[in-house]
Structures are given as C-alpha cells and as structure tokens.
Amino acid sequence: MQTVDPARERFFRQFAAACLALAASCTPATDSNLYFPQGDEHWETVSPGEAGWDAGALEAVLDLAEERNSSALLILHGGRILAERYWEPRDVLQGYVNMRLGEDLQGRPIEDVASIQKNLVAVLVGIARERGVLAIDDAVNEYLDAGWSRASADQERRITVRHLMSMTSGLTSDLEYEAPPGELWRYNTIAYHRIMEALSAATGMDANELTGRWLAGRLGMAHTSWTVRPWSAANMHLGLAVNARDLARFGLLVQAAGAWNGEPVLSDRNFLEVMLSPSQQDNPSYGYLWWLNGGEFSRAVGAGRNRMPGRLIPAAPPDLLLARGALDRKLYVVPSMNLIVVRLGSASGYRFAAFDDEFWGALMQAAP
C-alpha cells in the first residue's frame, strides 16, 4: 500500500475549500427534508404550484426535451416527482439503437447510460474504501496483474486508483504512457474501465453482485444491471442498464450525502466531499468521475483537451453536479434547488454540451 503524499492531500483539501467558497450549497443535503420512494410504483408527486414552479414554463421544458430526441425526462423536487414524461425519440442514431435495451413492465425505457456508469462506480469505490477492501492511493497493480496498460512496468506501478478516478493516469486512450501520473488531465474511458476490474478483484464479486449488494438493492433500483455490449471493444464491454427512475434514486442518494431514508449507504462524508470537489488543478470542473459546475474553466473530453473558460453550464447554479454520457444522457443533482433531473434518449442533434445550455436556460425560467 502506498504512502499518502501530505502535499497532495493538502492540495485536495484546498480545492475542496475553494469549491465550498464558490458555492456555499455545494455540500449535499442531509435527508431530513427529502422524500424517499419505498417502491417503484408508489412514488409521491408534487405539483408545480405546490413547489413554487411556473407550470406553463415547465411544460415548455418538457416540450423542449421531446423536440431534442429525449426518451425520458424525470424531475424530482425534494425527492418527489415534479415532472415525468416519456417519448419515442424522433431522430435516432445507431448508438441509441444499441443502447436501448428494453422496457420495464410499465413501458419505461431501460437504456445503457454510457459514461454515467462512472458516477455509480465512484460511489462503489467510496463504499469499498470505507469497508477496508480497497484504498484509492494503492497502485492499480495491487488489484490487477502487471501489464494491464502499455506503459513500462515502472511507469505502470506508479498509477493509483485515485489517478484513474481523477482522469490523471498519464495514459493515452491506447493505455500508452504520456505523462507522469497526476500531472495531466485527460478524459480516458478505457483507463477508467480498469476501476471496476479492480473492485471485482478486491471484493471477489462481479459487477452485478457488487452493485446489487452495495447499492441497487439498498436503494430499490429494481431495473439496474450491468450488461455486456456486443458492439463494443473488449476493454469497454460492460454497460450500465437503468431506467430513469433508478437513475433518479441514485441521484437522490448523492443529494442526501450518501444516506437512503436515514440509513447510511456511503457514510464517509469526507470521501463524498472530495469526490464532489476538484480532484486536480488541470481541470477544476472534474472530481472523482463527477463533473462539477463551479470551476473557473473546464477541458474538453477529446484528444485536444481544449481549455474552455467559465462554468460547464453557465445558466445552471454553480453547485450543480453532473453525470453525463454519450447521446446526451444526463443526471443533474442541484442541492441548492433541491432538484434532480434525469434525461435519457438519443443525441439532441446539437453541438456537444448545447443541450445543457438550452435545457437549463429553459428550466431556470420555470424555477421559483
């Protein structure tokens, strides 16, 4: 097990403090004022009027979601359903055909949510850490056989679980060495997939058993499973299949600071805070597999790593936490608004991140 670098720990704490100073409500709320659904079919609702929302403007948000090829839009206020709508997307890409995996008994779509799986894995790592079966400052080689990357043996053994979670492994998308770990932020989904392999090695459970026991079963995520992607490369073959309600349950757990209806699921508040704070200096809009809306700039996910000034979604509150996947799959958690939003479907048809800007511009018009 590697020794924790005090200077690095000070850096993480300083950045966490900066996040909190930028958005005082960045810390997820306790669950005392939240509603937690006990079953899939008995989920309390709240009307726009009761929640202080503009009903007409909210209907316009739903219309926008439909126009932008959504299959599902679910909005929770305080855990209760404020709005929920389902459609058949108008213009579907082959990617959506691949990721539409079926329906639940009520006809709600079940979809592979692409990179939103990362956010669930981040919470699983936190649970594994507090159970003492995995340490994020351990080398990945503590759990996987040497040679899991194309870096040299010396380079590879310097890469920790923390580096994979913060996208600072120093590896290219081909898992070749590019930079020393911890120095360069590069969005690397192939490297990320090694985290679930490490979790399985550390716990002796496969992805479905681990997720079911530690998370899905405890939250009532009855339509959540890991599924093999026959269309994907072998090193990214596992997809997370959920419906919108299950994804909203997960968002509610994060909003409630790791507790479900008063019962701790992830009780390590320090890990939760660090997970939802900037994990490094090169992209302050990224935590541990979570996107953060409070950063002064962000970096693009492509090979160029372009630096983009300002918040990820200027129209949205700075404490917004974002899980996002291909085809504009979204999970937004906004503690300051007591709000969770899930969007599934095909690509919105716009440039990258344009859906975020347009959607939040409309949603804030409906909000109190």
Secondary structure by P-SEA (a helix, b strand, c coil): cccccaaaaaaaaaaaaaaaaacccccccccccbbbbccccbbbbbccccccccaaaaaaaaaaaaaacccbbbbbccccccbbbbbccccccaaaaaaccccccccccccccccaaaaaaaaaaaaaaaacccccccccccccccccccccaaaaaaccaaaaaacccccccccccccccccccccccccccaaaaaaaaaccccaaaaaaaccccccccccbbbbbcccccccccbbbbbcaaaaaaaaaaaaacccccccccccaaaaaaaaacccccccccccccbbbcccccccccccccccccccccccccccbbbbbcccccbbbbbccccbbbbbbccccccccaaaaaaaaaaaaaacc
